Amino acid sequence: MISTVVGSFPAEKKEPSSFKDKLLNSFGKYDPFKEAIKECVIAQLDAGVDIISDGQVRGDMLSSFTRYIPGMKLEEGNTVIFSKIRKPTKEISINDLKYAKGVMKDYFNGNIPPEKGIKGIITGPSTIVHSSSIESFYKNKEDAIIDLAYSLKEEVMAIDKKVKPKYIQIDEPFLSTGMVDLKIAKKAIDIVGEDLTVPLAMHVCGNLKNVFEQLANFNVDILDCEFAGNDVNFNVLKDNLFLVNNKKIGFGCLDTSLNEVDSFDKTSELISNGVELLGKDNILLDPDCGLRRAPKDVAFKKLKLMNDIKDKY
């Protein structure tokens, strides 16, 4: 059984402390996030996570992408769509993913075990557009979603080619809200995932009772959902298991709405039920959502708990 994370991990920018870093800082070359990425990677690996993230340390799940996409701008922390959405002005996450993978390689003395690796993560087009305000150009959100899908595809293909991740994950939490046209969302995911050489995952948190049947038809290899903080989802999955017999399930087993370590017994029972339902080869264990809001020690202990249970299978 494989374990992973949804993405974010608690981190903070590091002020330069060494002479070298202070010198780099004086020339505007110091990166205050590099050490934070390293700490996130090592914490995940120490906790036993198999497929890690870079910690998503550079900002929230929207602005991390939209600040580099023409046609979108940030105003007082909010994303505004003001003209036609075009290709990103730069590769957004490549350098951080490469650095994180390098840290991982050093951790394993130059040879990353075959079952371990890193994944690329992007925020999905439907979630970004529905979290933004449209100032002009687009008369409806659906057209903006499709244009953004083509824009984000540039980043996805760069991750595939230059990072060689275990898989790429698209975060689409808005798909469970009832606000999104799921036909348009599916079309957008098709655009983003076309021509990938690695598996594609989609993370959707929230109560899936009214949308699971549609989500099961999305062209993704892994459907990642929360089952700890939204226990209704387990029965939804159980009742519709035949719809996902060609997919693996990202099985959220840690309640990320609570900034405390989960119950060992409750988490063990949930994972056991998941294995009984799906089989251990069809599950990727992970938290319900990102861990950014949790204290570092709590985030680490939550991941360690999950992996201690995993190692019994």
Disulfide bonds with the S-S distance in Angstrom:
none
